[in-house]
Every structure is written in C-alpha cells, then in structure tokens.
Amino acid sequence: MTSLAARLDPRGWSRSSQAAVALVVFAGFYPYIVGYLQDFPVIGDFFPATRSVVVMLAFTMMAIGLNIVVGYAGLLDLGYVAFYAVGAYTAGWFASVQFEDITFYLGSIGVTSDYPGIHLSMWIVLVLAGMTTLFAGVVIGLPTLRLRGDYLAIVTLGFGEILPQVIRNGDSFGGFTLTNGSFGIKPIDSLGFGRAGSALGLPESFRLSSSKDIWWYFTAIGLVLITVFVSVRIRDSRLGRAWIAIREDETAAAAMGVPLMRTKTWSYAMGAFFGGVAGAFYASYKGGAFPSEFFFNISVFLLCMVILGGMGSVWGVVVGALFLTYLNVEGLATTGAKIQEAGLEFDPTKYQFGIYGAIIVAVMLIRPTGLIPERRHRVEFEHGVHDTPLYDVTREGTLTDRDQTDD
C-alpha cells in the first residue's frame, strides 16, 4: 500500500495534478498580487480585477454543471439559463424584502429580525437554491428526456425561453407578485462578511466594503473547488460510467441494463443543482435578480465554454469558462483600448459574439476535441475505434486446415 508521504510527494504526481495544484496556489494569492501584476508594462492591463474574477468563477461553476449534462451524458441542452434563473430568484425569494407581508429572519447578516420579508442566511439559501433547481431539473427532464438528438435540443430550448417569460410576467398571479416583473428583485442580502471578519479577529482593512470582493473571491473559489471535486467523483462513479455509456451508444447502454430515463434524469438534476447554486451566488453578489439577464445567449455562451474546453473534460471546461468569461467581462474592452491607443478605430466589444464564434471555429479546426480534451475522446479521435464483427471475433486468431494448407 502506498504511504501517505509518497502520495504527497509532488514528484510522483501527474502533470495535470501538478498544474492543478499550481493553479490553486496562484488563485489563493491572486487578490494580494493583482495590483503588482497590473503594474507590468503592456500586459499589466490584461490581468482582471478581483471583482471580475468573481464573475468568471460564477460562470465557471455553471459551465461545469452544464458539462455534466452535455459532456458526461451527451444530452444537448440549449436551455440551461433556466436553472441559472431559478437559482437567482430563489435567492430573491428567501433573502430579500420581496414578500414584505411576511417577516421571517434566520441567520441573515446585515438585517435585523424585524425587517420585512424573508431573510435566511445566504449560506442556507445557496443550498436551498441548489435543491430547488434540482427539483426543477427533474420536472423539466421527465417529459423531455425520452427524446433524442435534435428533438431534445429543441424542447430544452423551448423551456429555456418559457421560464424567462414567466419571470418577466410574474408580477401578478391573481394579484400576487411572485417575481416583481421586469423590475426584478432587489436588493438581495449579501453573504455577510462584515461580522464574520470581526468574529475571526481579522484586520479592519479586510472588513471594509472596498475589500469585500476578496471575501466573495474566496467564496467563489471554494464553491468552484467543491463543484470540480463532486463532478470528478461522480464521473468516476457507477452513475458517471452509466452517463458515459449513454453518451457513447444509448441503444447499447439500454441493452446492457442501464435505466435510461432514471440515469438521464439524474444528469439533468445534478447539472441543474450546480447551476442553481451559481445563480444564487451571482445574484447575491450583484445584489439583485433581473429578467433581462436570462436570455438564450447565456445558454449558448455556456455551451461554447464546454465545447471550447473539451466536452466531458472538467479541467478543460474550467479553462474554457475562465477564458470566454474573461473576454466578456474585461478582455475585449482592454484589447479595444489597446487598439485605440495604437491609433486604430476598432472596438471588439461591438463584435463580441462574432469573435466568440471565430474562436470556436478556429479551435474546432485546429483541435477538434477541445483545449484540454477528455482522455477517452482524445484516444478515440487519434486512434479511432476498432470494431470487429461478432463472426470475425469467433474466428480471429485461428487458422483453419485449409488456411494452413494454402500457406
């Protein structure tokens, strides 16, 4: 049995493990060194601010959730934005003044117990949002997952368009305001780091409003690491192998005893769970949930992250999500500023979706399996799949008497 010391020795780790550890260490120090990095000439402006990295990490969590559905189970989902919306509005319902006729308080930091509305601790709300979207994933998945291919994509697209419309028009259900219509729900309670910093005895500078992005940053890092860990463990479990079997050949998987509907529903539910947690976290970070944010382009944007990184590859999806979200949040604007400083009149932000499309096309031509492909996909692409008919298998490796005579 391998000793603990041998397992902890970095020299025995694979390159991917070493790169992952180095990335986590760099991420841990990033908020404290980003100011120095931004002082570098030429490239300094391309290092994103801490608040931008929080947004990048939130979308990374959503992309990993979508990867469970698309990358593991092979189910094309074009309506993943619906789960993002359910998570965000769950945070709005249970951590704001939306239901002002009710006064309920449970651990929320920054509000008093007599403040109108429901105010649960945001740490509870994150779990509640995940469970709510898990249930929504089951409800949406049961009537749709009997379909395959293009039909499944069209139906999920329909659900992704229906839910934002319900949210936008949910300001009057028999006189009851559920979503506050196009105005959205605001403000949503924060995770509440002020008291936490005081209780831990941290310096005052860590508890100032200008430094709260650091708390959000480390919370996002923790949520992403949990999401990655759970995603990898599920992939290597019996359920994950069943998803991969369905992705490779649904008919063969059913013939081998894999319950298709139950297994597909689990993939939809697990993917929805992480989308809901990310949606609640991001809504709390922004301080509100607004229907204008939940449109079809978000689903396509998340799907591009999965395709760019490599479908089924957790680390590939992380890289793809960070890269595309960075371009969307800061990268294109910074590039445009540099271009204009050089005397050229070109604003990349006006052509952002065209640029994303060009990136996807270029990667698919140069590296069809994605930036960091899944091992199975890479092997199948490089070496192909050797499939010997059953009749030949019974004869393979043997010589008949006539063959021996001919030799």
Buried (B, 14 or more C-beta within 10 A) or exposed (E): EEEEEEEEEEEEBEEEEEEBEEBEEEBEEBBEEBEEEBEEEEEEBBBBBBBBBBBBBBBBBBBBBBBBBBBBBBBBBBBBBBBBBBBBBBBBBBBBBBBEEEBBBEEBBBBEEEBBBBBBBBBBBBBBBBBBBBBBBBBBBEEBBEBEEEEBBBBBBEBBBEBBEBBBBBBEEEEEBBBBBEEBBBBBBBBBBBEBBEEEEBEEEBBEEEBBBBBBBBBBBEBBEEBBEBBBEBBEEEBBBBBBBBBEEBEEBBEEEBEBEEBBBBBBBBBBBBBBBBBBBBBBBBEBBBBEBBBBEBBBBBBBBBBBBBBBBBBBBBBBBBBBBBBBBBBBBBBBEBBEEEEEEEBBEEEBEEBBEEBBEEBEEEBEBBBBBBEBBBEBEEEEEEEEEEEEEEEEEEEEEEEEEEE
